[in-house]
Amino acid sequence: MKIVFATNNAHKLSEIKAILGDRMEILSLADIDCHDDIPETADTLEGNALIKAHWVYDRYGLNCFADDTGLEVEALNGAPGVHTARYAYPDRHDPEANTQKLLAELQGSDNRRARFRTAIALILNGEEHVFEGVVNGEISTEKRGTEGFGYDPVFSPEETGKTFAELGVEVKNQISHRARAVAKLAEYLQNL
């Protein structure tokens, strides 16, 4: 089965391919010659994932899934949430600035509880399906580790004592929010 993953993010693409293995052929937006700047204007992760999946399905007629991920920090009332990728600057992605802003906003806070949540929207033969993965944890007081991307150096999943960046990509791909959502997606696709 061929299916489009509506992303141009090389990190996400390799993560998804590693999680799904050879169960299906995953095409990126570049693979289908889609170079559109797909809008993410919803106020929920699920809404943004559906916008992206519909964009591809409606314009290219290809089955597609898309994700949106948010880091939800308890002390910040769920922020950055839907704005996770553009937390520091609303007009661009800057992972380093995002991480620094988060650490600055939590400086002096005893409550560092947070969760990563991924919503995956699948459009298969015109039908919508949404799958969610969540991993609870906390935000460290400083960056630790060198692997991964984004907030990985400051997010420590429960009961690990290490950040995603310290655990490494292989471990992260087994326990992450995205891995949990993708597992639900894969189970659904395998049972068709």
Accessible surface in RSA format (square Angstrom, percent):
REM  Atomic radii and reference values for relative SASA: ProtOr
REM  Chains: A
REM  Algorithm: Lee & Richards
REM  Probe-radius: 1.40
REM  Slices: 20
REM RES _ NUM      All-atoms   Total-Side   Main-Chain    Non-polar    All polar
REM                ABS   REL    ABS   REL    ABS   REL    ABS   REL    ABS   REL
RES MET A   1   114.28  59.2  56.13  37.1  58.15 138.4  68.69  58.4  45.59  60.4
RES LYS A   2   133.01  64.9 115.07  70.6  17.94  42.7  61.11  55.0  71.90  76.6
RES ILE A   3     2.08   1.2   0.11   0.1   1.96   4.7   2.08   1.5   0.00   0.0
RES VAL A   4     1.07   0.7   1.07   1.0   0.00   0.0   1.07   0.9   0.00   0.0
RES PHE A   5     0.12   0.1   0.12   0.1   0.00   0.0   0.12   0.1   0.00   0.0
RES ALA A   6     3.48   3.2   0.00   0.0   3.48   7.9   0.00   0.0   3.48   9.2
RES THR A   7    11.94   8.5   6.98   7.1   4.96  11.8   6.82   9.2   5.12   7.7
RES ASN A   8    96.61  66.6  60.51  58.5  36.09  86.9  39.27  94.5  57.34  55.4
RES ASN A   9    55.58  38.3  44.76  43.3  10.82  26.1  21.32  51.3  34.27  33.1
RES ALA A  10    77.44  71.2  66.47 102.6  10.96  24.9  70.30  99.0   7.14  18.9
RES HIS A  11   102.32  55.9  98.32  68.3   4.00  10.2  56.51  58.2  45.81  53.3
RES LYS A  12    31.01  15.1  31.01  19.0   0.00   0.0  11.19  10.1  19.82  21.1
RES LEU A  13    32.14  17.9  32.14  23.0   0.00   0.0  32.14  22.6   0.00   0.0
RES SER A  14    68.40  57.8  60.05  80.1   8.35  19.2  47.31 100.7  21.09  29.5
RES GLU A  15     8.64   5.0   6.32   4.8   2.32   5.5   4.62   8.9   4.02   3.3
RES ILE A  16     0.05   0.0   0.05   0.0   0.00   0.0   0.05   0.0   0.00   0.0
RES LYS A  17    87.18  42.5  82.55  50.6   4.64  11.0  45.91  41.3  41.27  44.0
RES ALA A  18    67.94  62.5  32.22  49.7  35.72  81.3  44.59  62.8  23.35  61.9
RES ILE A  19    30.28  17.2  15.07  11.2  15.21  36.7  20.91  15.1   9.37  25.4
RES LEU A  20     0.39   0.2   0.18   0.1   0.21   0.5   0.24   0.2   0.15   0.4
RES GLY A  21    44.65  55.1   0.00   N/A  44.65  55.1  34.07  93.5  10.58  23.7
RES ASP A  22   145.55 102.0 113.72 113.2  31.83  75.3  48.20 113.4  97.34  97.1
RES ARG A  23   120.40  50.6  87.99  44.9  32.42  77.2  32.71  44.7  87.69  53.1
RES MET A  24    18.29   9.5   6.15   4.1  12.14  28.9  11.94  10.2   6.35   8.4
RES GLU A  25    86.85  49.9  77.36  58.5   9.50  22.6  39.45  76.3  47.40  38.7
RES ILE A  26     8.88   5.1   1.69   1.3   7.19  17.3   1.69   1.2   7.19  19.5
RES LEU A  27    33.19  18.5  33.19  23.7   0.00   0.0  33.19  23.3   0.00   0.0
RES SER A  28     8.50   7.2   8.50  11.3   0.00   0.0   3.40   7.2   5.11   7.2
RES LEU A  29     6.48   3.6   6.48   4.6   0.00   0.0   6.48   4.6   0.00   0.0
RES ALA A  30    57.31  52.7  42.73  65.9  14.58  33.2  42.99  60.5  14.32  37.9
RES ASP A  31    88.02  61.7  50.52  50.3  37.50  88.7  14.61  34.4  73.41  73.2
RES ILE A  32    25.94  14.8   9.49   7.1  16.45  39.7  17.13  12.3   8.82  23.9
RES ASP A  33   105.68  74.0  93.54  93.1  12.14  28.7  29.38  69.2  76.30  76.1
RES CYS A  34     0.12   0.1   0.00   0.0   0.12   0.3   0.12   0.3   0.00   0.0
RES HIS A  35   130.88  71.5  99.38  69.1  31.50  80.6  75.47  77.8  55.41  64.5
RES ASP A  36    54.99  38.5  42.17  42.0  12.82  30.3  12.87  30.3  42.12  42.0
RES ASP A  37   134.47  94.2 107.87 107.4  26.60  62.9  43.27 101.8  91.20  91.0
RES ILE A  38    18.36  10.4   6.30   4.7  12.06  29.1   6.30   4.5  12.06  32.7
RES PRO A  39    53.12  38.7  42.82  39.0  10.30  37.4  53.12  43.9   0.00   0.0
RES GLU A  40    72.57  41.7  44.05  33.3  28.52  67.9   7.71  14.9  64.86  53.0
RES THR A  41   112.59  80.1  78.62  79.7  33.97  81.0  66.44  89.2  46.15  69.8
RES ALA A  42    28.60  26.3  11.33  17.5  17.27  39.3  20.96  29.5   7.64  20.2
RES ASP A  43   127.33  89.2 105.80 105.3  21.54  50.9  41.89  98.6  85.44  85.2
RES THR A  44    62.34  44.3  58.45  59.3   3.89   9.3  54.33  73.0   8.01  12.1
RES LEU A  45     3.04   1.7   2.54   1.8   0.50   1.3   2.54   1.8   0.50   1.4
RES GLU A  46    49.33  28.3  49.33  37.3   0.00   0.0  30.49  59.0  18.84  15.4
RES GLY A  47    18.04  22.2   0.00   N/A  18.04  22.2  16.85  46.2   1.19   2.7
RES ASN A  48     3.13   2.2   3.13   3.0   0.00   0.0   0.00   0.0   3.13   3.0
RES ALA A  49     0.00   0.0   0.00   0.0   0.00   0.0   0.00   0.0   0.00   0.0
RES LEU A  50    39.28  21.9  39.20  28.0   0.09   0.2  39.28  27.6   0.00   0.0
RES ILE A  51    50.86  28.9  43.62  32.5   7.25  17.5  48.90  35.2   1.96   5.3
RES LYS A  52    16.24   7.9  16.24  10.0   0.00   0.0   7.92   7.1   8.32   8.9
RES ALA A  53     0.00   0.0   0.00   0.0   0.00   0.0   0.00   0.0   0.00   0.0
RES HIS A  54    52.95  28.9  52.94  36.8   0.01   0.0  47.78  49.2   5.16   6.0
RES TRP A  55    51.42  20.6  49.02  23.7   2.40   5.6  50.99  27.2   0.43   0.7
RES VAL A  56     0.00   0.0   0.00   0.0   0.00   0.0   0.00   0.0   0.00   0.0
RES TYR A  57    54.63  25.5  51.99  29.6   2.64   6.9  25.98  19.5  28.65  35.3
RES ASP A  58    97.90  68.6  61.84  61.5  36.06  85.3  25.69  60.5  72.21  72.0
RES ARG A  59   132.55  55.7  95.87  48.9  36.67  87.3  38.58  52.7  93.96  56.9
RES TYR A  60    74.81  34.9  48.54  27.6  26.27  68.3  41.14  30.9  33.67  41.5
RES GLY A  61    58.12  71.7   0.00   N/A  58.12  71.7  28.62  78.5  29.50  66.1
RES LEU A  62    67.19  37.4  66.02  47.2   1.17   2.9  67.19  47.2   0.00   0.0
RES ASN A  63    36.67  25.3  29.97  29.0   6.70  16.1   2.10   5.1  34.57  33.4
RES CYS A  64     0.00   0.0   0.00   0.0   0.00   0.0   0.00   0.0   0.00   0.0
RES PHE A  65     0.09   0.0   0.09   0.1   0.00   0.0   0.09   0.1   0.00   0.0
RES ALA A  66     0.00   0.0   0.00   0.0   0.00   0.0   0.00   0.0   0.00   0.0
RES ASP A  67     1.03   0.7   1.03   1.0   0.00   0.0   0.04   0.1   0.99   1.0
RES ASP A  68    12.29   8.6  12.29  12.2   0.00   0.0   0.00   0.0  12.29  12.3
RES THR A  69    20.12  14.3  10.48  10.6   9.64  23.0  10.48  14.1   9.64  14.6
RES GLY A  70     0.00   0.0   0.00   N/A   0.00   0.0   0.00   0.0   0.00   0.0
RES LEU A  71     0.00   0.0   0.00   0.0   0.00   0.0   0.00   0.0   0.00   0.0
RES GLU A  72    29.14  16.7  26.09  19.7   3.05   7.3  13.10  25.3  16.04  13.1
RES VAL A  73     0.09   0.1   0.00   0.0   0.09   0.2   0.09   0.1   0.00   0.0
RES GLU A  74    89.70  51.5  71.34  54.0  18.36  43.7  41.24  79.8  48.46  39.6
RES ALA A  75    42.76  39.3  11.53  17.8  31.23  71.0  19.56  27.5  23.21  61.5
RES LEU A  76    35.65  19.9  24.37  17.4  11.28  28.4  28.98  20.4   6.67  17.9
RES ASN A  77   148.93 102.7 112.76 109.0  36.16  87.1  37.02  89.1 111.90 108.2
RES GLY A  78    29.35  36.2   0.00   N/A  29.35  36.2  22.94  62.9   6.42  14.4
RES ALA A  79    34.59  31.8  29.36  45.3   5.23  11.9  33.80  47.6   0.78   2.1
RES PRO A  80     4.89   3.6   0.00   0.0   4.89  17.8   1.15   1.0   3.74  23.2
RES GLY A  81     9.16  11.3   0.00   N/A   9.16  11.3   9.14  25.1   0.02   0.0
RES VAL A  82    42.18  27.8  19.20  17.4  22.99  55.4  19.20  16.7  22.99  62.3
RES HIS A  83   120.00  65.6 116.37  80.9   3.62   9.3  76.18  78.5  43.81  51.0
RES THR A  84    10.65   7.6  10.42  10.6   0.24   0.6  10.42  14.0   0.24   0.4
RES ALA A  85    46.34  42.6  36.33  56.1  10.01  22.8  43.30  61.0   3.04   8.0
RES ARG A  86    83.99  35.3  78.47  40.0   5.51  13.1  20.92  28.6  63.07  38.2
RES TYR A  87    24.63  11.5  16.39   9.3   8.24  21.4  14.92  11.2   9.71  12.0
RES ALA A  88    25.70  23.6   6.33   9.8  19.37  44.1   6.57   9.3  19.13  50.7
RES TYR A  89    82.28  38.4  82.02  46.7   0.26   0.7  42.13  31.7  40.15  49.5
RES PRO A  90   118.40  86.3 100.66  91.8  17.73  64.5 103.11  85.1  15.29  95.0
RES ASP A  91   111.86  78.4  79.22  78.9  32.64  77.2  46.19 108.7  65.67  65.5
RES ARG A  92   112.43  47.2 108.47  55.3   3.97   9.4  50.81  69.4  61.62  37.3
RES HIS A  93   104.61  57.2  83.69  58.2  20.92  53.5  60.99  62.9  43.62  50.8
RES ASP A  94    39.19  27.5  36.86  36.7   2.33   5.5   6.60  15.5  32.59  32.5
RES PRO A  95    72.07  52.5  69.56  63.4   2.52   9.1  71.71  59.2   0.36   2.3
RES GLU A  96    86.80  49.8  82.51  62.4   4.30  10.2  59.24 114.6  27.56  22.5
RES ALA A  97    21.61  19.9  13.15  20.3   8.46  19.2  19.23  27.1   2.37   6.3
RES ASN A  98     4.48   3.1   4.48   4.3   0.00   0.0   0.25   0.6   4.23   4.1
RES THR A  99     2.57   1.8   2.57   2.6   0.00   0.0   0.50   0.7   2.07   3.1
RES GLN A 100    83.29  46.6  79.92  58.4   3.36   8.0  38.58  82.1  44.71  33.9
RES LYS A 101    73.69  36.0  66.08  40.5   7.61  18.1  39.29  35.4  34.40  36.6
RES LEU A 102     0.00   0.0   0.00   0.0   0.00   0.0   0.00   0.0   0.00   0.0
RES LEU A 103    25.09  14.0  20.18  14.4   4.91  12.3  20.43  14.3   4.66  12.5
RES ALA A 104    64.68  59.5  46.18  71.3  18.51  42.1  50.52  71.1  14.17  37.5
RES GLU A 105    81.07  46.5  53.19  40.2  27.88  66.4  31.65  61.2  49.42  40.3
RES LEU A 106     0.66   0.4   0.66   0.5   0.00   0.0   0.66   0.5   0.00   0.0
RES GLN A 107   152.06  85.0 124.33  90.9  27.74  66.0  41.99  89.4 110.07  83.5
RES GLY A 108    79.09  97.5   0.00   N/A  79.09  97.5  44.26 121.5  34.83  78.0
RES SER A 109    34.19  28.9  18.86  25.2  15.33  35.3  21.46  45.7  12.73  17.8
RES ASP A 110   149.71 104.9 116.41 115.9  33.29  78.7  40.91  96.3 108.79 108.5
RES ASN A 111    44.32  30.6  37.82  36.6   6.49  15.6  27.06  65.1  17.26  16.7
RES ARG A 112    31.64  13.3  28.52  14.5   3.12   7.4  21.87  29.9   9.78   5.9
RES ARG A 113   140.36  58.9 140.01  71.4   0.35   0.8  58.22  79.6  82.15  49.8
RES ALA A 114     8.19   7.5   0.00   0.0   8.19  18.6   4.37   6.2   3.82  10.1
RES ARG A 115    90.32  37.9  90.25  46.0   0.06   0.1  18.32  25.0  72.00  43.6
RES PHE A 116    11.06   5.5  11.06   6.9   0.00   0.0  11.06   6.7   0.00   0.0
RES ARG A 117    30.97  13.0  30.97  15.8   0.00   0.0   3.26   4.5  27.71  16.8
RES THR A 118     0.00   0.0   0.00   0.0   0.00   0.0   0.00   0.0   0.00   0.0
RES ALA A 119     0.00   0.0   0.00   0.0   0.00   0.0   0.00   0.0   0.00   0.0
RES ILE A 120     0.05   0.0   0.05   0.0   0.00   0.0   0.05   0.0   0.00   0.0
RES ALA A 121     0.00   0.0   0.00   0.0   0.00   0.0   0.00   0.0   0.00   0.0
RES LEU A 122     0.00   0.0   0.00   0.0   0.00   0.0   0.00   0.0   0.00   0.0
RES ILE A 123     0.15   0.1   0.15   0.1   0.00   0.0   0.15   0.1   0.00   0.0
RES LEU A 124    12.05   6.7   9.39   6.7   2.66   6.7   9.39   6.6   2.66   7.2
RES ASN A 125   114.90  79.2  91.70  88.6  23.20  55.9  29.59  71.2  85.31  82.5
RES GLY A 126    42.08  51.9   0.00   N/A  42.08  51.9  17.25  47.3  24.82  55.6
RES GLU A 127   109.05  62.6 104.97  79.4   4.08   9.7  38.12  73.7  70.94  57.9
RES GLU A 128    92.30  53.0  67.21  50.9  25.09  59.7  19.62  37.9  72.68  59.3
RES HIS A 129    40.40  22.1  33.70  23.4   6.70  17.1  24.83  25.6  15.57  18.1
RES VAL A 130    65.51  43.1  34.75  31.5  30.76  74.1  34.75  30.2  30.76  83.4
RES PHE A 131    26.64  13.3  23.23  14.4   3.42   8.9  26.64  16.2   0.00   0.0
RES GLU A 132    64.53  37.0  60.93  46.1   3.60   8.6  18.35  35.5  46.18  37.7
RES GLY A 133     1.53   1.9   0.00   N/A   1.53   1.9   1.53   4.2   0.00   0.0
RES VAL A 134    36.22  23.8  27.24  24.7   8.98  21.6  27.24  23.7   8.98  24.4
RES VAL A 135     5.22   3.4   5.06   4.6   0.16   0.4   5.22   4.5   0.00   0.0
RES ASN A 136    69.70  48.1  66.62  64.4   3.08   7.4   9.20  22.1  60.50  58.5
RES GLY A 137     8.16  10.1   0.00   N/A   8.16  10.1   2.01   5.5   6.15  13.8
RES GLU A 138    91.49  52.5  91.49  69.2   0.00   0.0  12.52  24.2  78.97  64.5
RES ILE A 139     0.67   0.4   0.00   0.0   0.67   1.6   0.00   0.0   0.67   1.8
RES SER A 140     8.41   7.1   1.00   1.3   7.42  17.1   8.41  17.9   0.00   0.0
RES THR A 141   104.53  74.3  82.30  83.4  22.23  53.0  57.41  77.1  47.12  71.2
RES GLU A 142   104.28  59.9 103.04  78.0   1.23   2.9  27.76  53.7  76.52  62.5
RES LYS A 143    87.76  42.8  65.39  40.1  22.37  53.3  38.48  34.6  49.28  52.5
RES ARG A 144    74.98  31.5  68.28  34.8   6.70  16.0  38.01  51.9  36.97  22.4
RES GLY A 145    36.45  44.9   0.00   N/A  36.45  44.9  11.46  31.4  24.99  56.0
RES THR A 146   138.31  98.4 102.24 103.7  36.06  85.9  83.27 111.8  55.04  83.2
RES GLU A 147    84.82  48.7  78.34  59.3   6.48  15.4  29.15  56.4  55.67  45.5
RES GLY A 148    32.65  40.3   0.00   N/A  32.65  40.3   6.66  18.3  25.99  58.2
RES PHE A 149    52.21  26.1  41.65  25.8  10.56  27.5  50.87  30.8   1.35   3.8
RES GLY A 150    24.79  30.6   0.00   N/A  24.79  30.6  13.80  37.9  10.99  24.6
RES TYR A 151    11.82   5.5   9.63   5.5   2.19   5.7   9.63   7.2   2.19   2.7
RES ASP A 152     3.77   2.6   3.77   3.8   0.00   0.0   0.00   0.0   3.77   3.8
RES PRO A 153    19.35  14.1  19.35  17.6   0.00   0.0  19.35  16.0   0.00   0.0
RES VAL A 154     0.00   0.0   0.00   0.0   0.00   0.0   0.00   0.0   0.00   0.0
RES PHE A 155     0.00   0.0   0.00   0.0   0.00   0.0   0.00   0.0   0.00   0.0
RES SER A 156    11.89  10.0  10.32  13.8   1.56   3.6   3.32   7.1   8.57  12.0
RES PRO A 157     3.27   2.4   2.20   2.0   1.07   3.9   2.20   1.8   1.07   6.7
RES GLU A 158   106.22  61.0  88.48  66.9  17.74  42.2  31.10  60.2  75.13  61.3
RES GLU A 159   181.96 104.5 126.83  96.0  55.12 131.2  61.42 118.8 120.53  98.4
RES THR A 160    46.93  33.4  19.41  19.7  27.52  65.6  26.57  35.7  20.36  30.8
RES GLY A 161    65.43  80.7   0.00   N/A  65.43  80.7  40.13 110.1  25.30  56.7
RES LYS A 162   104.06  50.8 104.06  63.8   0.00   0.0  49.15  44.2  54.92  58.5
RES THR A 163     0.00   0.0   0.00   0.0   0.00   0.0   0.00   0.0   0.00   0.0
RES PHE A 164     0.52   0.3   0.00   0.0   0.52   1.3   0.00   0.0   0.52   1.5
RES ALA A 165     2.87   2.6   0.00   0.0   2.87   6.5   0.00   0.0   2.87   7.6
RES GLU A 166    69.14  39.7  40.67  30.8  28.47  67.8  16.02  31.0  53.12  43.4
RES LEU A 167    35.21  19.6  18.20  13.0  17.01  42.8  20.40  14.3  14.82  39.9
RES GLY A 168     7.74   9.5   0.00   N/A   7.74   9.5   7.74  21.2   0.00   0.0
RES VAL A 169    66.68  43.9  65.10  58.9   1.58   3.8  65.62  57.0   1.06   2.9
RES GLU A 170   135.62  77.9 128.28  97.0   7.34  17.5  48.47  93.8  87.14  71.1
RES VAL A 171    59.54  39.2  59.48  53.9   0.06   0.1  59.48  51.7   0.06   0.1
RES LYS A 172     5.92   2.9   5.92   3.6   0.00   0.0   2.18   2.0   3.74   4.0
RES ASN A 173    19.06  13.1  13.69  13.2   5.38  13.0   8.74  21.0  10.32  10.0
RES GLN A 174   125.95  70.4  96.26  70.4  29.68  70.7  38.85  82.7  87.10  66.1
RES ILE A 175    47.04  26.8  45.81  34.1   1.22   3.0  47.04  33.9   0.00   0.0
RES SER A 176     0.00   0.0   0.00   0.0   0.00   0.0   0.00   0.0   0.00   0.0
RES HIS A 177     4.82   2.6   4.82   3.4   0.00   0.0   1.19   1.2   3.64   4.2
RES ARG A 178     6.54   2.7   6.54   3.3   0.00   0.0   0.00   0.0   6.54   4.0
RES ALA A 179     6.92   6.4   4.67   7.2   2.25   5.1   4.93   6.9   1.99   5.3
RES ARG A 180   104.85  44.0  99.96  51.0   4.90  11.7  36.85  50.4  68.00  41.2
RES ALA A 181     0.00   0.0   0.00   0.0   0.00   0.0   0.00   0.0   0.00   0.0
RES VAL A 182     0.05   0.0   0.05   0.0   0.00   0.0   0.05   0.0   0.00   0.0
RES ALA A 183    55.98  51.5  46.91  72.4   9.08  20.6  52.02  73.3   3.96  10.5
RES LYS A 184   102.37  49.9  98.73  60.6   3.64   8.7  63.02  56.7  39.35  41.9
RES LEU A 185     0.00   0.0   0.00   0.0   0.00   0.0   0.00   0.0   0.00   0.0
RES ALA A 186     1.74   1.6   1.74   2.7   0.00   0.0   1.74   2.5   0.00   0.0
RES GLU A 187   107.34  61.6 105.37  79.7   1.97   4.7  32.04  62.0  75.30  61.5
RES TYR A 188    67.23  31.4  61.24  34.8   5.98  15.6  52.02  39.1  15.20  18.7
RES LEU A 189    11.33   6.3   0.80   0.6  10.52  26.5   1.00   0.7  10.33  27.8
RES GLN A 190   104.04  58.2  69.93  51.1  34.12  81.2  37.97  80.8  66.08  50.1
RES ASN A 191   114.39  78.9  80.56  77.8  33.83  81.5  30.22  72.7  84.17  81.4
RES LEU A 192   116.35  64.8  51.88  37.1  64.47 162.1  80.81  56.8  35.53  95.6
END  Absolute sums over single chains surface
CHAIN  1 A     9406.9       7207.4       2199.6       4642.8       4764.1
END  Absolute sums over all chains
TOTAL          9406.9       7207.4       2199.6       4642.8       4764.1
